[in-house]
Amino acid sequence: MRTKPLSNEYPAYYDSYLNLIPDGDIEVILSHQRRDTLSLLGSLPEESAARAYAEGKWTLKEVVGHMADTERVMSYRMLCIARGETVALPGFDQDSYASIANFQRLSWEQIQSDYQQVRSATLSLLTTIDEPSWVRTGTVWNVPVSTRAIAYIIGGHELHHLSVIRDKYL
């Protein structure tokens, strides 16, 4: 079983995300997350998805679009590190990405489908990572991070946003 990363394998600011992930096989956890997230999102009407819970906050479409975009970025980082990339990988500005993406123009169904496809790609990538690559460390935004830390960060990031969705949007 692939275990959680040690605290020296990722920046401390990701502790809050990793603390949300239960012990267990991350592939199984991410697969169950996909099912649970799609069930939750699928229960919400288009009108709800187009609204923000407060002035200046993202709409539900933007939150889920952000979740998919972040997972894309993190999966790319995971791929690079697992495959031995030695060049430092850049950060990204989540607010700029969300603004430029204009998720509001997409249907709620498209947003959910995109999330599902991104998660499926992440799960597929995980099956290609062998044990030595699983613990390999690379540099992201000038900070060392391991392949396995990124996998757990992906899951924790989603759980963080699902908590916000339940607390603020529902």
Secondary structure, 3 states (H helix, E strand, C coil): CCCCCCHHHCCHHHHHHHCCCCCCCHHHHHHHHHHHHHHHHHCCCHHHHCCECCCCCCEHHHHHHHHHHHHHHHHHHHHHHHCCCCCCECCCCHHHHHHHHCHHHCCHHHHHHHHHHHHHHHHHHHHCCCHHHHCCEEEECCEEEEHHHHHHHHHHHHHHHHHHHHHHHC
